[in-house]
Amino acid sequence: MDVDSQKEHLKAYGITYWVLEKQQKVKWLLNYRGGSFLIPDTEKARRECQIRGVSFEILSNSKTEEILTLISSPSQNMEAVVLEKAPKIAVYSPKENQPWDDAVTMVLAYAEIPYTVVYDEEVLTEQLLLYDWLHLHHEDFTGQYGKFYRAYRSAPWYVENKKNAEALATKLGYDKVSESKRDVALKIRNYVVGGGFMFAMCSATDSFDIALAAEGVDICETMFDGDPSESGYQSKINYNNTFAFTDFILERSPMVYEFSSIDMTSKRKVLKEIDYFTLMDFSAKWDPIPTMLVQNHTALVKGFMGQTTSYAREQVKANVLVMGEQKTNGEARYIHGIKGKGFFTFYGGHDPEDYQHRVGDAKTELALHPNSPGYRLILNNVLFPAAKKKKQKT
């Protein structure tokens, strides 16, 4: 999985998942040649790699032992983590969305990793308990329809999406979309607290935390929910309820394409040509979780924008780990934390290989980006729940 040897980094994750589906264990060799996977040598595995175009090497028993001995040495910042079973994956997304609306569904399809689409009805009826890993689509959990009002309120897709959201909320017994989305966010919170793994990108990250913080407070203006927002709602925000963010100021105007001060999109002054973020270096033996989540063939990853591009560092809670940062202005791009018995990872931006994705843009062809470092970070999270659980270090 290093930079020179692997032709298809993304599909290699799919091979690993395929092996796990066969009830075979895999060893993830953290920090060894870009985070390589040690899988059992079978004719079927060789053939599957050849079919998918994934590069592989055949190792003798003695060579395998030599590598594992090297990795186990206290002098090496490496670790071998056992992956035990293929996690069951759910993607939170409206059923009418196209698969290319979301980077995660695109890379899961490209890597040939199966997933199930769930939405509000499934979440509210406790069906998340069927899954090990949940991805949040680029959703607005505040009930403000993505804050697209100014530019797109007359666009057919906006009108249709708003109509569908209101109909679904009514079907589920709610008077407002903001109320149904609040309860969805609370169910997802409970899923994580109970031991689930949650991965979110773009606007799903900050809008999720805002919905939790604004529980019981009306922050929506009339064009979103039919009545004015609550007087003085900023002072009623409860930051104790959030996963990752604190002390943020909500964007009150419905004419501004932004949720709060968390997001750095409008504040960052970084040219596309020099927009990169750096992955942090962790101790593989003492901090295997963040080490798993930053495995890559490079520590420098191309930046990419989204409705939520990155996070104001001072508004990331002290107990949340920053795993990737844009060092020019100290933005947090990739963060991780523990909530109850579960874990969450937030990843800023929309599409790692589409710098400034806009509404209506064509989908990204991942066959043109088979070694994308930005997409590898997503797939690290997909395999994370497969790891053999160890007692958390404090």
C-alpha positions as CSV (number, residue, x, y, z in Angstrom):
1,M,0.0,0.0,0.0
2,D,3.0,2.3,-0.4
3,V,3.2,5.0,-3.1
4,D,5.1,3.0,-5.7
5,S,3.9,-0.6,-5.4
6,Q,0.1,-0.4,-5.3
7,K,-1.8,0.4,-8.6
8,E,-5.3,0.4,-7.0
9,H,-5.2,1.6,-3.4
10,L,-9.0,2.0,-3.2
11,K,-9.8,-1.4,-4.5
12,A,-7.3,-2.9,-2.1
13,Y,-9.7,-2.0,0.7
14,G,-12.5,-3.9,-1.2
15,I,-10.2,-7.0,-1.4
16,T,-9.7,-6.8,2.3
17,Y,-13.4,-6.5,2.9
18,W,-14.0,-9.5,0.6
19,V,-11.6,-11.6,2.6
20,L,-13.3,-10.6,5.8
21,E,-16.7,-11.7,4.3
22,K,-15.1,-15.1,3.8
23,Q,-14.7,-15.3,7.6
24,Q,-11.0,-15.0,7.3
25,K,-8.9,-12.7,9.4
26,V,-6.6,-10.0,8.1
27,K,-3.7,-8.2,9.7
28,W,-3.5,-4.4,9.0
29,L,0.2,-3.6,9.2
30,L,0.0,0.0,10.5
31,N,2.8,2.3,9.1
32,Y,4.3,-0.6,7.2
33,R,4.6,0.3,3.5
34,G,1.6,2.7,3.6
35,G,-0.6,0.6,5.9
36,S,-0.5,-2.7,4.0
37,F,-2.9,-5.6,4.5
38,L,-1.6,-9.1,5.2
39,I,-4.2,-11.6,3.9
40,P,-4.3,-15.4,3.7
41,D,-2.8,-16.7,0.4
42,T,-5.4,-18.6,-1.5
43,E,-6.0,-19.2,-5.2
44,K,-9.3,-17.4,-4.9
45,A,-7.7,-14.3,-3.3
46,R,-5.0,-14.2,-6.0
47,R,-7.6,-14.4,-8.7
48,E,-9.8,-11.7,-7.1
49,C,-6.8,-9.3,-6.9
50,Q,-6.0,-9.9,-10.5
51,I,-9.6,-9.4,-11.6
52,R,-9.8,-6.1,-9.7
53,G,-6.3,-4.9,-10.7
54,V,-5.0,-4.8,-7.1
55,S,-1.2,-5.2,-6.7
56,F,-0.1,-7.9,-4.3
57,E,3.0,-9.8,-3.3
58,I,3.3,-13.5,-2.2
59,L,5.2,-13.9,1.0
60,S,6.8,-17.0,2.4
61,N,6.2,-18.0,6.0
62,S,9.7,-17.0,6.9
63,K,9.4,-13.6,5.2
64,T,6.0,-13.0,7.0
65,E,7.5,-13.8,10.3
66,E,10.4,-11.4,9.6
67,I,8.0,-8.6,8.8
68,L,5.9,-9.2,11.9
69,T,9.0,-9.3,14.0
70,L,10.1,-6.0,12.6
71,I,6.7,-4.5,13.3
72,S,6.6,-5.7,16.9
73,S,10.0,-4.2,17.7
74,P,9.7,-1.4,20.3
75,S,12.0,0.7,18.1
76,Q,9.5,0.8,15.2
77,N,6.4,3.0,15.1
78,M,4.4,0.1,13.6
79,E,1.7,-2.3,14.8
80,A,-0.2,-5.3,13.4
81,V,-3.9,-4.9,14.0
82,V,-6.2,-7.9,13.5
83,L,-9.3,-7.3,11.4
84,E,-11.9,-9.9,12.4
85,K,-15.2,-9.5,10.5
86,A,-16.7,-7.5,7.7
87,P,-18.7,-4.6,9.3
88,K,-22.3,-4.1,8.2
89,I,-22.5,-0.6,6.6
90,A,-25.4,1.9,6.5
91,V,-25.4,5.1,4.5
92,Y,-27.9,7.8,5.7
93,S,-29.3,9.3,2.5
94,P,-32.6,10.2,0.9
95,K,-33.7,7.3,-1.3
96,E,-34.1,9.5,-4.4
97,N,-30.5,10.7,-4.3
98,Q,-28.2,9.5,-7.0
99,P,-25.2,7.4,-5.9
100,W,-22.7,10.0,-7.0
101,D,-24.2,12.7,-4.8
102,D,-21.9,11.5,-2.0
103,A,-18.2,10.6,-2.0
104,V,-18.7,7.7,0.4
105,T,-21.2,5.9,-1.7
106,M,-19.0,6.4,-4.8
107,V,-15.9,5.0,-3.1
108,L,-17.9,2.1,-1.6
109,A,-19.2,1.2,-5.0
110,Y,-15.8,1.6,-6.6
111,A,-14.1,-0.6,-4.0
112,E,-17.0,-3.1,-4.3
113,I,-17.9,-2.9,-0.6
114,P,-21.7,-3.5,0.0
115,Y,-23.8,-1.0,1.9
116,T,-27.5,-0.3,2.8
117,V,-29.2,3.0,2.4
118,V,-31.2,4.1,5.4
119,Y,-33.1,7.3,6.1
120,D,-35.4,8.9,8.7
121,E,-37.9,6.1,8.9
122,E,-35.3,3.4,9.5
123,V,-33.4,5.6,12.0
124,L,-36.5,6.4,14.0
125,T,-37.5,2.7,14.2
126,E,-34.2,1.7,15.7
127,Q,-32.9,-0.1,12.6
128,L,-29.4,1.4,13.1
129,L,-28.9,-1.5,15.6
130,L,-28.5,-3.8,12.6
131,Y,-25.3,-2.0,11.5
132,D,-21.8,-1.6,12.7
133,W,-20.9,1.6,10.8
134,L,-23.0,4.6,9.7
135,H,-22.2,7.3,7.2
136,L,-24.1,10.6,7.3
137,H,-24.9,11.9,3.8
138,H,-24.4,15.6,3.3
139,E,-27.5,16.3,5.3
140,D,-28.9,19.3,7.1
141,F,-30.1,18.1,10.5
142,T,-31.2,21.6,11.5
143,G,-34.3,21.6,9.2
144,Q,-33.0,24.6,7.1
145,Y,-32.7,22.6,3.8
146,G,-29.0,23.1,3.6
147,K,-29.3,26.9,3.8
148,F,-29.7,26.9,0.0
149,Y,-32.7,29.4,0.2
150,R,-31.1,32.5,-1.3
151,A,-29.7,30.9,-4.4
152,Y,-32.0,28.0,-5.1
153,R,-35.4,28.6,-3.5
154,S,-37.1,28.6,-6.9
155,A,-35.1,25.8,-8.4
156,P,-37.2,22.7,-9.1
157,W,-34.9,20.4,-7.2
158,Y,-35.1,22.6,-4.1
159,V,-38.9,22.9,-4.2
160,E,-39.2,19.1,-4.7
161,N,-36.8,18.2,-1.9
162,K,-38.6,20.6,0.5
163,K,-41.9,19.0,-0.5
164,N,-40.6,15.5,0.0
165,A,-39.0,16.4,3.4
166,E,-42.3,17.9,4.7
167,A,-44.3,14.9,3.5
168,L,-41.9,12.5,5.2
169,A,-42.0,14.5,8.4
170,T,-45.8,14.4,8.4
171,K,-45.8,10.7,7.7
172,L,-43.6,10.2,10.7
173,G,-45.9,12.2,12.9
174,Y,-44.1,15.6,13.0
175,D,-45.4,19.1,12.4
176,K,-42.0,20.4,11.2
177,V,-39.0,18.9,9.4
178,S,-36.7,20.5,12.0
179,E,-38.4,18.4,14.7
180,S,-38.1,15.1,12.8
181,K,-34.4,15.9,12.0
182,R,-33.8,16.7,15.6
183,D,-35.1,13.3,16.7
184,V,-33.1,11.6,13.9
185,A,-30.0,13.3,15.3
186,L,-30.8,12.1,18.8
187,K,-31.3,8.5,17.6
188,I,-27.9,8.7,15.8
189,R,-26.4,10.1,19.0
190,N,-27.8,7.1,21.0
191,Y,-26.5,4.7,18.3
192,V,-23.0,6.0,18.8
193,V,-23.2,6.2,22.6
194,G,-24.3,2.5,22.6
195,G,-21.2,1.5,20.6
196,G,-21.7,2.4,17.0
197,F,-19.2,3.9,14.6
198,M,-20.3,7.1,12.8
199,F,-18.5,8.8,9.9
200,A,-19.7,12.1,8.6
201,M,-18.6,14.6,5.9
202,C,-19.3,18.1,4.8
203,S,-22.5,19.7,6.2
204,A,-23.6,16.6,8.0
205,T,-20.8,17.2,10.5
206,D,-21.6,20.7,11.9
207,S,-25.4,20.5,11.2
208,F,-25.5,17.3,13.3
209,D,-23.8,19.0,16.3
210,I,-25.9,22.1,15.9
211,A,-29.1,20.0,16.0
212,L,-28.0,18.4,19.2
213,A,-27.1,21.7,20.8
214,A,-30.4,23.3,19.8
215,E,-32.6,20.5,21.1
216,G,-35.8,22.1,22.3
217,V,-34.9,25.5,20.7
218,D,-36.5,26.9,17.5
219,I,-33.6,28.2,15.4
220,C,-35.5,28.1,12.0
221,E,-36.9,31.2,10.3
222,T,-40.4,31.3,8.7
223,M,-39.4,30.2,5.2
224,F,-38.1,26.9,6.7
225,D,-40.7,25.9,9.2
226,G,-43.7,28.3,8.9
227,D,-43.0,30.4,12.0
228,P,-40.3,32.8,13.3
229,S,-37.2,31.5,15.2
230,E,-37.2,31.7,19.0
231,S,-36.2,35.0,20.5
232,G,-32.6,35.0,21.8
233,Y,-32.0,31.4,20.7
234,Q,-28.2,31.8,20.6
235,S,-28.1,32.1,24.4
236,K,-30.1,28.9,24.7
237,I,-27.6,26.7,22.8
238,N,-26.3,23.8,24.9
239,Y,-22.7,23.0,23.9
240,N,-22.6,20.1,26.4
241,N,-24.9,18.1,24.0
242,T,-22.5,18.2,21.0
243,F,-20.0,15.6,19.9
244,A,-17.2,17.8,18.5
245,F,-17.8,21.5,18.6
246,T,-18.2,24.2,21.2
247,D,-18.7,28.0,21.6
248,F,-19.9,28.4,18.0
249,I,-22.2,31.3,16.9
250,L,-25.1,30.3,14.7
251,E,-25.6,32.2,11.4
252,R,-29.0,33.8,11.8
253,S,-29.7,35.0,8.3
254,P,-31.5,32.6,5.9
255,M,-29.8,34.5,3.0
256,V,-26.3,33.4,4.1
257,Y,-25.1,30.0,2.9
258,E,-23.6,29.0,6.2
259,F,-24.8,27.3,9.4
260,S,-22.4,28.8,12.0
261,S,-18.9,30.0,12.9
262,I,-17.6,26.4,13.0
263,D,-17.0,26.2,9.2
264,M,-14.0,28.0,7.7
265,T,-15.1,28.1,4.1
266,S,-15.8,31.8,3.8
267,K,-12.9,32.7,6.2
268,R,-10.1,30.8,4.6
269,K,-7.7,32.5,2.3
270,V,-5.9,29.6,0.6
271,L,-5.1,29.3,-3.1
272,K,-6.2,26.0,-4.7
273,E,-2.6,25.4,-5.9
274,I,-1.3,25.3,-2.3
275,D,-4.4,23.9,-0.6
276,Y,-3.1,20.8,1.2
277,F,-3.6,19.4,4.6
278,T,-1.3,17.3,6.7
279,L,-2.0,14.1,8.5
280,M,-0.8,13.8,12.0
281,D,1.7,11.2,13.2
282,F,0.6,8.9,16.0
283,S,2.1,6.1,18.0
284,A,1.0,2.9,16.4
285,K,1.5,0.8,19.5
286,W,0.0,3.2,22.0
287,D,-2.6,5.0,19.8
288,P,-3.7,2.4,17.2
289,I,-7.1,3.9,16.6
290,P,-6.0,7.3,15.2
291,T,-3.1,5.5,13.5
292,M,-5.5,3.3,11.6
293,L,-7.6,6.3,10.6
294,V,-4.6,8.2,9.1
295,Q,-3.0,5.3,7.1
296,N,-1.9,6.5,3.7
297,H,0.9,6.5,1.2
298,T,1.4,10.2,1.8
299,A,1.1,12.5,4.8
300,L,0.1,15.5,2.6
301,V,-3.4,15.3,1.1
302,K,-5.0,17.7,-1.4
303,G,-7.5,20.0,0.0
304,F,-11.1,20.1,-1.3
305,M,-14.1,22.3,-0.5
306,G,-17.7,21.7,0.5
307,Q,-20.5,23.5,2.2
308,T,-18.5,22.7,5.3
309,T,-14.9,22.7,4.3
310,S,-13.0,22.7,7.6
311,Y,-13.4,23.6,11.2
312,A,-12.3,26.5,13.3
313,R,-9.6,25.0,15.6
314,E,-10.7,27.0,18.6
315,Q,-14.2,25.6,18.3
316,V,-13.2,21.9,18.3
317,K,-13.6,20.5,21.8
318,A,-10.4,19.8,23.8
319,N,-11.2,16.1,24.0
320,V,-11.6,15.7,20.2
321,L,-8.5,14.6,18.3
322,V,-7.4,16.6,15.3
323,M,-5.9,14.0,12.8
324,G,-5.5,16.3,9.8
325,E,-4.9,20.1,9.6
326,Q,-4.4,22.8,7.1
327,K,-1.3,24.4,8.6
328,T,-1.5,27.7,6.8
329,N,-4.3,29.0,9.0
330,G,-4.7,26.2,11.5
331,E,-7.9,24.6,10.2
332,A,-8.9,21.2,11.4
333,R,-9.9,19.0,8.4
334,Y,-10.2,15.6,9.9
335,I,-11.2,14.9,13.5
336,H,-12.1,11.9,15.7
337,G,-13.6,11.4,19.1
338,I,-15.2,8.9,21.5
339,K,-18.8,9.2,22.6
340,G,-20.0,6.7,25.2
341,K,-19.0,3.3,23.9
342,G,-18.8,4.4,20.3
343,F,-16.7,6.5,18.0
344,F,-17.2,9.3,15.5
345,T,-15.0,10.8,12.7
346,F,-15.8,14.1,11.0
347,Y,-14.1,14.9,7.6
348,G,-14.5,18.4,6.1
349,G,-15.3,18.9,2.4
350,H,-17.5,17.3,-0.2
351,D,-15.4,15.2,-2.7
352,P,-11.6,14.6,-2.3
353,E,-11.1,14.6,-6.0
354,D,-13.4,17.5,-7.0
355,Y,-11.9,20.7,-5.5
356,Q,-15.1,22.9,-5.5
357,H,-18.0,20.6,-6.2
358,R,-21.2,22.6,-7.2
359,V,-24.8,21.7,-7.4
360,G,-25.4,19.8,-10.7
361,D,-21.7,19.0,-11.4
362,A,-20.9,15.7,-13.0
363,K,-19.8,12.8,-10.8
364,T,-16.2,12.0,-10.1
365,E,-14.8,9.0,-12.0
366,L,-12.8,7.2,-9.4
367,A,-11.2,5.0,-12.1
368,L,-9.2,8.2,-12.8
369,H,-8.2,8.4,-9.1
370,P,-7.5,4.8,-8.0
371,N,-4.8,6.0,-5.6
372,S,-6.5,9.0,-4.1
373,P,-5.1,9.8,-0.6
374,G,-8.3,11.7,0.3
375,Y,-10.5,8.8,-0.5
376,R,-8.3,6.4,1.4
377,L,-9.2,8.3,4.6
378,I,-12.8,7.4,4.0
379,L,-12.0,3.7,3.6
380,N,-9.8,3.6,6.7
381,N,-13.0,4.5,8.6
382,V,-14.9,1.7,6.8
383,L,-12.5,-0.9,8.0
384,F,-12.0,0.5,11.5
385,P,-15.0,-1.4,13.0
386,A,-13.5,-4.6,11.8
387,A,-10.5,-4.3,14.1
388,K,-10.2,-6.6,17.1
389,K,-11.3,-4.6,20.1
390,K,-8.7,-3.8,22.8
391,K,-9.2,-2.0,26.0
392,Q,-9.1,1.8,25.4
393,K,-6.1,3.5,26.8
394,T,-6.7,6.6,28.9
